[in-house]
Amino acid sequence: MTNTYLLFIVLFYFNSAFTQDRNWENEKIFVYNQNEVNQIISANQIFEKRWDVLPQPQFWKKIMCLTPDTCIVNIAKNRHVLEKIPSERWIYLSKENKRKFRDSIRKRYSLKEDELVYVTTGKNHFYKFDAVYPSISKGIEVFDSLCVDPWYAQSILLIESPGQLKKSVSGAYGPFQLMPRVARAQGLIVNKTIDERKDFNRSAFGAASLIKNICIPEAKSILNRHQIEYDENDIWFRLLVLHVYHAGAYNVGAVVDKIKPKEGTQELIKNLWQNKAAGFGNCSQNYSQIALAAHLILHELVYENCSEIIGPNSR
């Protein structure tokens, strides 16, 4: 994102009566570039609730900005970085030699024998923030028009298939990476000749509909089962909904049932990062960590390239 994209930022002032059920309005930031205006959702709540200092989002920030020719050796439970190595030193090892390498790391850093060690490759070739940036404003507009919190649009666009149009190994496709069955259930046409998932507006409509009609209600149901109060605007609640979007309500419900939380806080999400159940595994654990990291990177890209920031609560 260059200086030509970003000249200054102003915060949007909202009418409280109009936004009674649209609490996200006071999180919108408008980015001006001559005659072009884009909008993003502020990361201020992430900073205010101290999500930014957690080691997991900080780790993924490093990975998302790191070239694929480098790997980070890290401790699985807290993503503590031990060292960096060239990717070729890792990817060409046999399964047995990879095990031996991890054992040598445990010995070198005096870790317990059962301490999981991960070797994670840089992914800046996938997370193309400059390329996805222009689409964020469009996604926010579609979600907004459907009265769905646009924070989800921004999150999904940043991490699912940023600035690309690729089909996953599981069959998910489009900017919001919808599965065929899910897309059809939300009214999109997906057959041998037509696939509306590649159309941005239709894909955004499908994702917004999915979140509004399934993901948010299912997240509430899971929390109600444990008699946990929630505010839909809180980051921890939004992250739980993102997990439902990615892993499905059954799998998220299984891991929450395993944790048996007593209240809805940051600790609930942190516990999701450390637990597995049903189909909720490592990729599911990482999902909200990556989302937080992506919001932080976007924040830095925007604010570092601005000549002026105007408005209350500006960082």
C-alpha positions as CSV (number, residue, x, y, z in Angstrom):
1,M,0.0,0.0,0.0
2,T,1.7,3.2,-1.1
3,N,1.4,6.9,-0.2
4,T,-0.6,7.4,-3.4
5,Y,-3.3,5.2,-1.9
6,L,-3.5,6.8,1.5
7,L,-3.4,10.5,2.1
8,F,-5.4,11.0,5.3
9,I,-8.0,9.3,7.5
10,V,-11.1,10.7,9.1
11,L,-13.4,8.8,11.5
12,F,-17.0,8.5,10.6
13,Y,-19.4,10.3,13.1
14,F,-22.6,8.3,13.5
15,N,-26.2,9.1,14.5
16,S,-26.8,7.0,17.6
17,A,-30.5,6.7,16.9
18,F,-29.9,5.3,13.4
19,T,-27.2,2.9,14.6
20,Q,-28.9,1.4,17.7
21,D,-28.5,-2.0,16.2
22,R,-25.5,-1.2,14.1
23,N,-22.8,-0.7,16.7
24,W,-20.1,-1.1,14.2
25,E,-20.8,2.4,12.7
26,N,-18.4,4.0,15.2
27,E,-15.6,1.7,14.1
28,K,-15.6,2.8,10.4
29,I,-12.6,4.6,9.1
30,F,-12.7,6.4,5.8
31,V,-9.5,6.5,3.7
32,Y,-9.3,9.3,1.2
33,N,-7.2,9.3,-2.0
34,Q,-8.0,12.3,-4.1
35,N,-11.4,11.5,-5.6
36,E,-11.5,7.9,-4.3
37,V,-12.8,7.0,-0.9
38,N,-12.3,3.6,0.8
39,Q,-13.5,2.4,4.2
40,I,-12.1,-0.1,6.7
41,I,-13.0,-1.2,10.2
42,S,-10.8,0.2,12.9
43,A,-8.6,-2.1,15.0
44,N,-8.9,0.2,18.0
45,Q,-10.9,-2.4,20.0
46,I,-8.1,-4.9,19.4
47,F,-5.7,-2.5,21.0
48,E,-8.0,-1.4,23.8
49,K,-8.7,-5.0,24.9
50,R,-5.0,-5.9,24.5
51,W,-5.4,-8.6,21.9
52,D,-2.4,-7.1,20.1
53,V,0.1,-8.1,22.8
54,L,-0.8,-11.8,22.8
55,P,2.0,-13.9,21.4
56,Q,-0.1,-15.8,18.9
57,P,-1.2,-12.8,16.8
58,Q,2.3,-11.4,17.0
59,F,3.7,-14.7,15.7
60,W,1.3,-14.8,12.8
61,K,2.1,-11.2,11.9
62,K,5.7,-12.4,11.5
63,I,4.6,-15.4,9.3
64,M,2.3,-13.3,7.1
65,C,5.1,-10.8,6.3
66,L,7.8,-13.5,6.0
67,T,9.0,-14.8,2.6
68,P,8.5,-18.5,1.9
69,D,12.2,-19.2,1.8
70,T,12.4,-18.8,5.6
71,C,10.8,-20.9,8.4
72,I,10.3,-20.0,12.0
73,V,10.9,-22.7,14.6
74,N,8.5,-22.1,17.4
75,I,6.8,-23.7,20.5
76,A,3.3,-24.8,19.6
77,K,1.4,-23.9,22.8
78,N,2.5,-20.2,22.9
79,R,4.1,-19.6,19.5
80,H,7.3,-18.5,21.1
81,V,9.9,-18.0,18.4
82,L,13.1,-20.1,18.9
83,E,14.9,-19.5,15.7
84,K,14.7,-18.9,11.9
85,I,16.0,-21.4,9.4
86,P,16.1,-21.5,5.5
87,S,13.0,-23.4,4.2
88,E,15.2,-25.7,2.1
89,R,16.8,-26.9,5.3
90,W,13.4,-28.2,6.5
91,I,11.1,-29.0,3.5
92,Y,13.5,-31.6,2.0
93,L,13.9,-33.6,5.2
94,S,12.3,-37.0,5.5
95,K,9.6,-37.5,8.1
96,E,12.1,-39.3,10.3
97,N,14.7,-36.5,10.0
98,K,12.0,-33.9,10.7
99,R,11.3,-35.8,14.0
100,K,15.0,-35.8,14.8
101,F,15.3,-32.1,14.1
102,R,12.4,-31.3,16.5
103,D,14.1,-33.5,19.1
104,S,17.3,-31.6,18.7
105,I,15.4,-28.3,19.2
106,R,13.9,-29.6,22.4
107,K,17.3,-30.6,23.7
108,R,18.9,-27.3,22.6
109,Y,16.3,-25.2,24.3
110,S,15.8,-27.5,27.3
111,L,12.1,-28.2,26.5
112,K,10.1,-31.1,27.8
113,E,10.0,-34.3,25.7
114,D,6.2,-33.8,25.0
115,E,6.6,-30.1,24.1
116,L,5.3,-29.7,20.6
117,V,7.7,-27.9,18.3
118,Y,6.4,-26.4,15.0
119,V,8.3,-25.3,11.9
120,T,6.2,-22.7,10.1
121,T,7.0,-21.3,6.6
122,G,6.7,-17.7,5.7
123,K,3.5,-16.9,3.8
124,N,3.8,-13.4,2.4
125,H,3.3,-14.8,-1.0
126,F,-0.3,-15.8,0.0
127,Y,-1.3,-12.8,2.2
128,K,-1.3,-10.1,-0.4
129,F,-2.6,-7.1,1.6
130,D,-2.0,-4.6,-1.1
131,A,-4.0,-6.6,-3.6
132,V,-6.9,-7.2,-1.2
133,Y,-7.1,-3.7,0.2
134,P,-9.4,-2.2,-2.6
135,S,-12.0,-5.0,-2.1
136,I,-12.4,-4.4,1.6
137,S,-14.5,-1.3,1.1
138,K,-16.8,-3.2,-1.3
139,G,-17.2,-6.0,1.2
140,I,-18.1,-3.6,4.0
141,E,-20.7,-2.0,1.8
142,V,-22.4,-5.3,0.9
143,F,-22.4,-6.5,4.5
144,D,-23.6,-3.1,5.7
145,S,-26.5,-3.1,3.2
146,L,-27.6,-6.4,4.6
147,C,-27.3,-5.2,8.3
148,V,-24.4,-7.6,9.0
149,D,-21.4,-6.5,11.0
150,P,-18.8,-5.6,8.3
151,W,-16.0,-6.5,10.6
152,Y,-16.6,-10.1,9.4
153,A,-16.3,-9.0,5.8
154,Q,-12.9,-7.4,6.4
155,S,-11.7,-10.3,8.4
156,I,-12.6,-13.0,5.9
157,L,-11.3,-11.0,2.9
158,L,-7.9,-10.5,4.7
159,I,-7.3,-14.1,5.5
160,E,-9.3,-16.5,3.3
161,S,-8.0,-15.8,-0.2
162,P,-6.6,-12.3,-0.1
163,G,-6.4,-10.6,-3.5
164,Q,-6.7,-14.0,-5.2
165,L,-9.4,-16.2,-6.8
166,K,-8.3,-19.7,-5.9
167,K,-10.1,-22.9,-5.1
168,S,-9.1,-24.7,-1.9
169,V,-8.4,-28.4,-1.8
170,S,-11.7,-28.9,0.0
171,G,-13.6,-27.1,-2.8
172,A,-14.1,-23.6,-1.2
173,Y,-14.0,-20.9,-3.8
174,G,-14.3,-17.1,-4.3
175,P,-13.2,-14.1,-2.2
176,F,-15.1,-15.5,0.8
177,Q,-14.2,-19.1,0.2
178,L,-17.6,-20.6,0.3
179,M,-18.1,-24.3,-0.1
180,P,-20.5,-25.3,-3.0
181,R,-23.2,-26.7,-0.7
182,V,-23.0,-23.7,1.6
183,A,-23.2,-21.3,-1.3
184,R,-26.2,-22.9,-2.7
185,A,-27.9,-22.9,0.7
186,Q,-27.5,-19.1,0.7
187,G,-29.0,-18.7,-2.7
188,L,-26.0,-18.7,-5.0
189,I,-25.9,-20.7,-8.3
190,V,-23.1,-23.2,-8.3
191,N,-23.2,-25.9,-11.0
192,K,-21.2,-27.1,-13.9
193,T,-21.7,-24.0,-16.0
194,I,-22.2,-21.2,-13.5
195,D,-20.4,-20.5,-10.3
196,E,-21.5,-17.3,-8.6
197,R,-18.9,-17.6,-5.9
198,K,-16.4,-16.0,-8.2
199,D,-18.6,-12.9,-8.5
200,F,-17.6,-10.6,-5.6
201,N,-21.0,-9.2,-4.8
202,R,-22.7,-12.6,-4.9
203,S,-20.0,-14.1,-2.9
204,A,-20.2,-11.3,-0.3
205,F,-24.0,-11.8,-0.2
206,G,-23.6,-15.5,0.4
207,A,-21.1,-14.9,3.2
208,A,-23.1,-12.2,4.9
209,S,-26.2,-14.4,4.7
210,L,-24.3,-17.3,6.2
211,I,-23.0,-15.2,9.1
212,K,-26.3,-13.6,9.8
213,N,-28.6,-16.6,9.5
214,I,-26.3,-19.4,10.8
215,C,-23.0,-18.4,12.3
216,I,-24.2,-15.7,14.7
217,P,-27.3,-17.7,15.8
218,E,-25.2,-20.8,16.3
219,A,-22.5,-18.9,18.3
220,K,-25.3,-17.5,20.5
221,S,-26.7,-21.0,21.0
222,I,-23.4,-22.4,22.1
223,L,-22.9,-19.6,24.6
224,N,-26.5,-19.9,25.8
225,R,-25.9,-23.5,26.5
226,H,-23.2,-22.5,29.0
227,Q,-25.3,-19.5,30.3
228,I,-22.7,-17.0,29.1
229,E,-23.6,-13.4,28.5
230,Y,-22.3,-11.7,25.4
231,D,-22.1,-8.4,23.5
232,E,-22.1,-9.0,19.7
233,N,-19.7,-6.1,19.2
234,D,-17.0,-7.6,21.5
235,I,-13.9,-9.0,19.7
236,W,-14.1,-12.3,21.6
237,F,-17.7,-12.8,20.3
238,R,-16.8,-11.9,16.8
239,L,-13.8,-14.3,16.9
240,L,-16.1,-17.1,18.1
241,V,-18.4,-16.4,15.1
242,L,-15.4,-16.5,12.8
243,H,-14.6,-20.0,14.2
244,V,-18.1,-21.1,13.4
245,Y,-17.7,-19.7,9.9
246,H,-14.5,-21.7,9.4
247,A,-15.0,-24.9,11.4
248,G,-18.8,-25.3,11.6
249,A,-21.0,-25.0,14.7
250,Y,-20.8,-28.6,15.6
251,N,-17.0,-28.6,15.9
252,V,-16.9,-25.2,17.7
253,G,-19.6,-26.4,20.1
254,A,-17.6,-29.5,20.8
255,V,-14.5,-27.7,21.8
256,V,-16.4,-25.1,23.9
257,D,-18.2,-27.9,25.7
258,K,-14.8,-29.4,26.4
259,I,-13.5,-26.1,27.9
260,K,-16.7,-25.5,29.9
261,P,-16.2,-21.7,30.2
262,K,-17.9,-19.7,32.9
263,E,-17.9,-16.4,31.1
264,G,-17.3,-14.8,27.8
265,T,-13.9,-13.1,27.7
266,Q,-10.6,-13.1,25.9
267,E,-9.8,-16.3,28.0
268,L,-12.5,-18.2,26.2
269,I,-10.8,-17.6,22.8
270,K,-7.3,-18.3,24.3
271,N,-8.6,-21.6,25.5
272,L,-9.9,-22.4,22.0
273,W,-6.3,-22.0,20.8
274,Q,-5.1,-24.6,23.2
275,N,-7.9,-27.3,22.9
276,K,-9.1,-29.7,20.2
277,A,-12.4,-31.6,19.9
278,A,-14.3,-33.3,17.1
279,G,-13.1,-31.6,13.9
280,F,-11.7,-28.6,15.7
281,G,-7.9,-29.0,15.2
282,N,-4.8,-27.0,14.6
283,C,-6.1,-25.1,11.6
284,S,-9.2,-24.2,13.5
285,Q,-7.2,-23.0,16.4
286,N,-5.1,-20.8,14.2
287,Y,-8.0,-19.1,12.4
288,S,-8.8,-16.4,14.9
289,Q,-5.1,-15.8,15.6
290,I,-4.5,-15.2,11.9
291,A,-7.6,-12.9,11.8
292,L,-6.2,-10.7,14.6
293,A,-2.8,-10.6,13.0
294,A,-4.3,-9.5,9.7
295,H,-6.3,-6.7,11.3
296,L,-3.1,-5.5,13.0
297,I,-1.1,-5.6,9.7
298,L,-3.8,-3.7,7.9
299,H,-3.8,-1.1,10.7
300,E,-0.1,-0.6,10.3
301,L,-0.2,-0.4,6.5
302,V,-2.9,2.3,6.7
303,Y,-1.6,4.4,9.5
304,E,2.0,4.3,8.4
305,N,1.1,5.7,5.0
306,C,-1.2,8.5,6.2
307,S,-0.1,12.1,6.3
308,E,-2.9,13.1,8.6
309,I,-5.4,11.4,11.0
310,I,-8.5,13.2,12.0
311,G,-11.1,12.2,14.6
312,P,-11.6,10.9,18.1
313,N,-9.8,7.8,19.4
314,S,-7.3,7.9,16.6
315,R,-4.2,5.9,17.1
